[in-house]
């Protein structure tokens, strides 16, 4: 990617403390990653092609939403924009240490989930990875999760001719209101993509989360994903549940909520996730047969 956009980043940040020092951090599966030092301040930069600007803007807005809750430390956005064929997001540089997915984070997450809204959803759509994620406001949690989470992922999977998954998926869509019958969670502010790679600890010990796909939903969606790929200490879950115990029926909901992420991985990364998605779908359908 051409580097002319970097001058625009510096101007937007307000860098006037001498020549900036840019260091490439390589890249993730989504973005180019950089560190830029401006005088006494340092910033973490994500850069992508210009068409990815809405994804980066949604991330900046999500971090601002999480920051306003004053429950868990997040990197503060400094600039977001598009120039010379590139889009970019500049965040404050955080000195991250090892660990952080433990009791301190569990307590902070429970506090974050006390931030609520009148409805499920969010004021804007965002992405889960690079997949568009609809956050249309909705009064009913089962309806929201069916129409804004599972149904779009099944529609994407249809492009890959997953016949069994499509057949069982249509049955599951009809079953979601049954699986969630009698369950009325409050619309809590959730991170939305809480796997271990999106949580850490600052060098001084404070937990921090980043790369959100946030919205107002069932708090258990964050807990479920924290279990999906591992990496969180048991003390994380114990500390959370000391503050806010699990509701009855969580194991079934955990499977449903994590199916969303497994379907997303199927759509992003391919058939390696197909068997897992089909197994989870079968397990859920067995609950209503």
C-alpha positions in Angstrom: 0.0 0.0 0.0 1.4 3.4 -0.9 2.4 5.5 2.1 1.1 9.0 1.2 -1.9 8.4 3.5 0.5 8.5 6.5 0.9 12.2 6.2 -2.8 12.6 6.5 -2.9 10.4 9.6 -0.3 12.6 11.3 -2.2 15.8 10.4 -5.5 14.3 11.8 -3.8 13.3 15.0 -2.4 16.8 15.4 1.2 15.8 15.3 3.4 18.9 15.4 6.3 17.6 17.6 8.8 16.9 14.9 9.2 14.2 12.3 7.0 11.1 12.9 8.7 7.7 13.3 6.8 4.9 11.6 7.5 1.3 12.3 5.7 -1.5 10.4 4.2 -4.2 12.6 3.4 -6.4 9.7 -0.2 -7.3 9.3 -3.2 -9.3 10.6 -5.6 -11.3 8.6 -7.5 -8.0 8.1 -5.2 -5.0 8.2 -1.7 -3.5 7.8 -0.5 -2.6 11.3 1.9 0.2 12.2 3.2 2.1 15.2 3.9 5.8 14.8 5.7 7.9 17.4 5.0 11.6 17.5 7.1 13.4 20.1 6.2 11.8 23.5 3.1 10.1 22.1 2.7 6.8 20.3 -0.2 5.4 18.3 -1.3 2.1 16.9 -2.4 2.3 13.3 -4.6 0.0 11.3 -4.6 0.5 7.5 -6.6 -1.1 4.7 -7.9 -0.3 1.3 -10.2 2.7 1.0 -13.4 0.5 0.7 -12.8 -0.8 4.2 -13.3 2.6 5.8 -16.9 1.7 7.2 -15.4 -1.3 9.0 -12.7 0.8 10.7 -15.3 3.6 11.5 -17.5 1.0 13.1 -14.6 -0.2 15.2 -13.8 3.3 16.3 -17.4 3.9 17.3 -17.5 0.6 19.1 -14.5 1.5 21.1 -16.0 4.8 22.0 -19.2 3.1 23.1 -17.3 0.7 25.3 -15.2 3.6 26.7 -18.3 5.5 27.7 -19.4 2.6 30.0 -16.2 3.2 32.1 -16.1 -0.5 33.0 -13.1 -1.9 31.0 -10.1 -0.1 29.5 -10.1 0.1 25.7 -7.7 1.9 23.3 -9.1 5.4 22.6 -9.5 6.3 18.9 -7.4 9.2 17.8 -8.3 9.5 14.1 -10.2 7.6 11.4 -10.4 8.4 7.7 -9.5 7.7 4.1 -6.8 9.2 1.9 -4.8 8.2 -1.2 -6.6 4.9 -1.7 -6.2 3.8 1.9 -8.4 3.8 5.0 -7.0 4.0 8.5 -7.8 4.0 12.2 -5.4 5.5 14.7 -5.6 4.3 18.3 -3.6 5.3 21.4 -0.7 3.0 21.9 -1.2 0.6 24.9 1.7 -1.2 26.5 0.2 -4.7 26.8 1.7 -7.4 29.0 1.1 -11.1 29.3 -2.2 -12.6 30.5 -5.2 -10.6 31.4 -8.0 -13.1 30.8 -8.6 -13.8 34.5 -10.7 -12.7 37.5 -10.0 -8.9 37.0 -11.4 -9.1 33.5 -14.4 -11.2 34.6 -15.3 -8.6 37.2 -14.9 -5.7 34.7 -17.0 -7.6 32.1 -19.8 -8.0 34.5 -19.7 -4.3 35.2 -19.7 -3.6 31.4 -22.8 -5.7 31.0 -24.7 -3.5 33.5 -24.7 -0.8 30.8 -28.1 -1.4 29.1 -30.4 0.0 26.4 -34.2 -0.1 25.9 -33.8 -2.4 22.9 -31.5 -5.0 21.4 -29.2 -3.8 18.6 -27.2 -0.6 18.2 -27.4 2.7 16.4 -25.3 1.5 13.5 -24.3 -1.7 11.8 -20.7 -3.1 12.1 -18.8 -6.2 11.1 -17.8 -9.5 12.7 -14.4 -10.0 11.2 -15.1 -8.7 7.7 -18.7 -10.0 7.6 -21.4 -7.3 7.8 -23.3 -7.5 11.0 -26.8 -6.0 11.2 -27.7 -4.2 14.5 -31.3 -3.1 13.7 -33.1 -2.2 16.9 -35.5 -4.9 18.0 -37.7 -5.4 21.2 -37.5 -9.1 21.1 -34.2 -11.0 21.7 -35.2 -14.2 19.9 -36.3 -12.2 16.9 -33.1 -10.1 16.9 -30.8 -13.2 17.2 -32.7 -15.1 14.5 -33.0 -12.2 12.0 -29.8 -10.3 12.6 -27.4 -13.1 13.5 -28.2 -16.6 12.4 -30.2 -15.9 9.3 -27.6 -13.7 7.6 -24.9 -16.3 8.2 -27.0 -19.1 6.8 -27.7 -16.9 3.7 -23.9 -16.5 3.2 -23.4 -20.3 3.6 -26.0 -20.9 0.9 -23.5 -19.5 -1.6 -21.2 -22.4 -0.9 -23.9 -25.1 -1.6 -24.1 -26.4 2.0 -27.3 -28.3 1.4 -27.6 -30.2 4.7 -26.7 -27.1 6.7 -29.3 -25.1 4.7 -32.0 -27.6 5.3 -31.4 -27.9 9.0 -30.7 -24.2 9.3 -34.1 -23.3 8.0 -35.6 -25.6 10.6 -33.4 -24.0 13.3 -34.6 -20.5 12.4 -38.1 -21.6 13.1 -37.0 -23.2 16.4 -35.1 -20.2 17.8 -38.2 -18.7 19.4 -38.8 -22.1 21.1 -35.2 -22.4 22.2 -35.4 -19.0 23.8 -39.0 -19.2 25.1 -39.4 -17.8 28.5 -36.0 -16.2 28.6 -35.9 -12.4 28.8 -32.4 -11.0 29.0 -31.8 -7.3 29.4 -30.1 -5.6 26.4 -26.6 -5.3 27.7 -23.6 -3.7 26.0 -21.5 -6.6 24.8 -18.1 -6.7 23.2 -19.5 -9.0 20.5 -16.2 -10.8 19.5 -14.7 -11.8 22.9 -12.2 -14.4 22.0 -8.9 -14.6 23.8 -7.0 -12.6 21.1 -9.2 -9.6 21.8 -8.5 -9.3 25.5 -5.3 -8.7 27.4 -3.7 -6.9 30.3 -1.8 -3.7 30.4 1.7 -3.8 31.7 0.5 -2.3 35.0 -2.1 -5.0 35.4 -5.3 -3.5 34.2 -7.5 -5.6 31.9 -8.1 -4.3 28.4 -10.3 -5.3 25.5 -10.2 -4.3 21.8 -11.4 -5.1 18.3 -15.1 -5.0 19.3 -18.2 -6.0 17.3 -20.4 -4.4 19.9 -24.1 -4.0 20.2 -26.7 -4.3 23.0 -27.7 -8.0 23.4 -27.7 -10.9 25.8 -24.7 -10.7 28.1 -24.3 -14.5 27.7 -23.1 -14.0 24.1 -19.8 -12.7 25.5 -19.5 -15.5 28.0 -20.3 -18.1 25.4 -17.7 -16.9 23.0 -15.1 -16.8 25.7 -15.6 -20.5 26.1 -15.7 -21.3 22.3 -11.9 -21.2 21.5 -10.5 -21.3 25.0 -7.8 -19.1 26.4 -9.7 -17.7 29.4 -8.8 -18.7 33.0 -11.5 -20.4 35.1 -11.1 -17.5 37.5 -12.5 -15.2 34.7 -15.8 -17.1 34.7 -15.9 -17.6 38.5 -15.3 -13.9 39.1 -18.0 -12.9 36.6 -20.6 -15.2 38.1 -19.9 -14.1 41.6 -21.2 -10.7 40.5 -23.8 -11.9 38.0 -24.7 -15.7 38.1 -25.7 -17.6 35.0 -29.4 -18.0 34.3 -31.0 -21.4 33.9 -30.7 -22.9 30.4 -27.3 -21.3 29.6 -25.7 -24.5 28.1 -28.3 -24.6 25.3 -28.0 -20.8 24.7 -24.2 -21.1 24.6 -24.5 -23.6 21.7 -26.9 -21.3 19.9 -24.8 -18.2 20.4 -21.6 -19.8 19.4 -23.1 -21.3 16.3 -23.2 -17.7 15.0 -19.4 -17.5 15.3 -18.8 -20.9 13.9 -21.0 -20.1 10.9 -19.0 -16.9 10.5 -15.8 -18.8 10.5 -17.2 -21.2 8.0 -18.1 -18.3 5.7 -14.8 -16.6 6.2 -12.3 -19.5 6.3 -14.0 -22.4 4.6 -15.2 -26.0 5.0 -13.0 -26.8 8.0 -15.8 -25.4 10.2 -18.7 -27.2 8.4 -18.8 -30.3 10.5 -18.8 -28.3 13.7 -21.6 -26.1 12.5 -23.7 -29.1 11.5 -23.0 -30.8 14.8 -24.1 -27.7 16.8 -27.2 -27.3 14.6 -28.1 -31.0 15.2 -27.7 -30.6 19.0 -30.0 -27.5 19.0 -32.7 -29.2 16.9 -32.6 -32.2 19.3 -33.7 -29.8 22.1 -37.0 -29.1 20.3 -37.8 -32.5 18.7 
